[in-house]
Amino acid sequence: MINQYRGIVIAILIFSCVILVGIGHGGVPIIMIEVGLPFLKELKFSFDPTDSFKDTIAAGALFLLIGQLLLFISTHKLNLLMRLIAISIMWIGFYYLVHNIFANEGSGFTFATGSPFLILSMVLFSFDIRQYLQRNKTDSDLE
């Protein structure tokens, strides 16, 4: 991986861990929910995006955790496709956290604190797509 991409990946991992989830009158970093996921009995686990914000927090945290792990592994394995999949999974998790943005104040708060993650992940995704297309173009030119 090129050093400039490694810096973006590290920034994405950091910003994805500090996304604040608005619960009640406060905010909790998503990393706390990811770590405490097995112990949080009061959180409902729903994969239905039409459910309420509180019911989909656990699903969003799980998708973000899986994406973070894949992104971390892809930095060491230098696997472009795994990095693209990891970012896509993280976007799904972010969607679960902000899908009720207009109906719930907590979702708006989460979107605001997660926007640096979203912007950086879009930048890395576009860099990776460009790199993937250039690699395929050079492979077809060699044939």
PLY file of the C-alpha trace (Angstrom):
ply
format ascii 1.0
element vertex 143
property float x
property float y
property float z
element edge 142
property int vertex1
property int vertex2
end_header
0.00 0.00 0.00
1.27 3.44 -0.83
2.08 5.50 2.28
-0.52 8.16 1.49
-3.23 5.49 1.49
-2.00 4.05 4.78
-2.48 7.45 6.43
-6.02 7.71 5.07
-6.81 4.18 6.27
-5.56 4.98 9.77
-7.61 8.19 9.81
-10.70 6.26 8.67
-10.21 3.70 11.43
-9.81 6.43 14.05
-12.77 8.50 12.86
-14.98 5.42 12.59
-14.23 4.55 16.21
-15.13 7.99 17.53
-18.50 8.35 15.79
-20.78 9.46 18.60
-24.11 7.70 18.88
-26.74 9.89 20.48
-28.50 7.90 23.16
-30.81 9.72 25.54
-29.22 13.03 26.52
-25.64 12.07 25.71
-23.37 10.53 23.17
-21.39 7.32 23.27
-18.48 6.59 20.92
-19.25 3.64 18.66
-16.11 1.87 19.88
-17.72 1.56 23.33
-20.77 -0.09 21.79
-18.60 -2.40 19.65
-16.58 -3.53 22.65
-19.63 -3.85 24.90
-21.86 -5.47 22.27
-21.89 -8.91 23.93
-22.69 -7.36 27.30
-25.38 -4.83 26.32
-28.59 -6.74 26.97
-30.90 -3.71 26.64
-29.97 -3.06 23.00
-32.22 -4.80 20.51
-30.47 -6.38 17.55
-32.43 -5.68 14.38
-31.24 -5.87 10.78
-34.47 -4.28 9.53
-33.60 -0.73 8.44
-37.21 0.36 8.91
-36.93 -0.19 12.66
-36.21 2.61 15.07
-32.79 4.14 15.66
-32.38 2.45 19.03
-33.14 -0.99 17.59
-30.56 -0.75 14.80
-27.62 0.63 16.82
-26.31 -2.87 17.55
-26.51 -3.91 13.89
-24.70 -0.74 12.83
-22.00 -1.33 15.43
-21.55 -4.92 14.25
-21.18 -3.89 10.59
-18.73 -1.14 11.54
-16.69 -3.58 13.64
-16.51 -6.14 10.83
-15.54 -3.41 8.35
-12.89 -2.03 10.69
-11.35 -5.47 11.14
-11.31 -6.10 7.40
-9.83 -2.67 6.74
-7.13 -3.26 9.33
-6.29 -6.66 7.81
-6.23 -5.19 4.30
-3.56 -2.68 5.35
-1.21 -5.53 6.20
-2.15 -7.85 3.34
-2.14 -5.00 0.80
-5.35 -6.32 -0.72
-7.25 -3.72 -2.74
-10.45 -5.72 -3.12
-10.63 -6.44 0.61
-10.25 -2.71 1.30
-13.16 -1.92 -1.04
-15.34 -4.55 0.64
-14.38 -3.28 4.11
-15.37 0.28 3.26
-18.66 -0.91 1.78
-19.46 -2.89 4.94
-18.62 0.15 7.06
-20.98 2.27 4.95
-23.75 -0.25 5.61
-23.09 0.07 9.34
-23.11 3.86 9.11
-26.40 3.68 7.22
-27.93 1.64 10.04
-26.86 4.37 12.46
-28.21 7.32 10.45
-31.16 5.93 8.48
-33.69 7.86 10.58
-31.86 11.17 10.23
-34.99 13.25 9.68
-37.13 11.48 12.29
-34.64 11.18 15.13
-32.31 13.75 16.66
-29.83 11.02 17.64
-29.36 10.06 14.01
-28.59 13.64 13.04
-26.02 13.88 15.83
-24.47 10.61 14.68
-24.34 11.82 11.08
-22.63 15.05 12.12
-19.95 13.26 14.14
-19.54 10.59 11.47
-19.12 12.95 8.53
-15.27 12.98 8.73
-15.35 9.17 8.47
-17.78 9.36 5.56
-15.72 11.93 3.64
-12.40 10.13 4.16
-13.90 6.76 3.25
-15.28 8.23 0.01
-11.83 9.62 -0.80
-10.14 6.26 -0.18
-12.86 4.41 -2.11
-12.38 6.69 -5.12
-8.57 6.28 -4.93
-8.97 2.51 -4.78
-11.44 2.38 -7.67
-9.07 4.49 -9.77
-6.15 2.23 -8.84
-8.22 -0.89 -9.62
-9.24 0.45 -13.03
-5.66 1.46 -13.87
-4.41 -1.97 -12.87
-6.99 -3.66 -15.12
-6.16 -1.27 -17.94
-2.44 -2.04 -17.74
-3.17 -5.77 -17.51
-5.27 -5.60 -20.70
-2.58 -3.52 -22.46
-0.03 -6.25 -21.77
-2.12 -8.92 -23.47
0 1
1 2
2 3
3 4
4 5
5 6
6 7
7 8
8 9
9 10
10 11
11 12
12 13
13 14
14 15
15 16
16 17
17 18
18 19
19 20
20 21
21 22
22 23
23 24
24 25
25 26
26 27
27 28
28 29
29 30
30 31
31 32
32 33
33 34
34 35
35 36
36 37
37 38
38 39
39 40
40 41
41 42
42 43
43 44
44 45
45 46
46 47
47 48
48 49
49 50
50 51
51 52
52 53
53 54
54 55
55 56
56 57
57 58
58 59
59 60
60 61
61 62
62 63
63 64
64 65
65 66
66 67
67 68
68 69
69 70
70 71
71 72
72 73
73 74
74 75
75 76
76 77
77 78
78 79
79 80
80 81
81 82
82 83
83 84
84 85
85 86
86 87
87 88
88 89
89 90
90 91
91 92
92 93
93 94
94 95
95 96
96 97
97 98
98 99
99 100
100 101
101 102
102 103
103 104
104 105
105 106
106 107
107 108
108 109
109 110
110 111
111 112
112 113
113 114
114 115
115 116
116 117
117 118
118 119
119 120
120 121
121 122
122 123
123 124
124 125
125 126
126 127
127 128
128 129
129 130
130 131
131 132
132 133
133 134
134 135
135 136
136 137
137 138
138 139
139 140
140 141
141 142
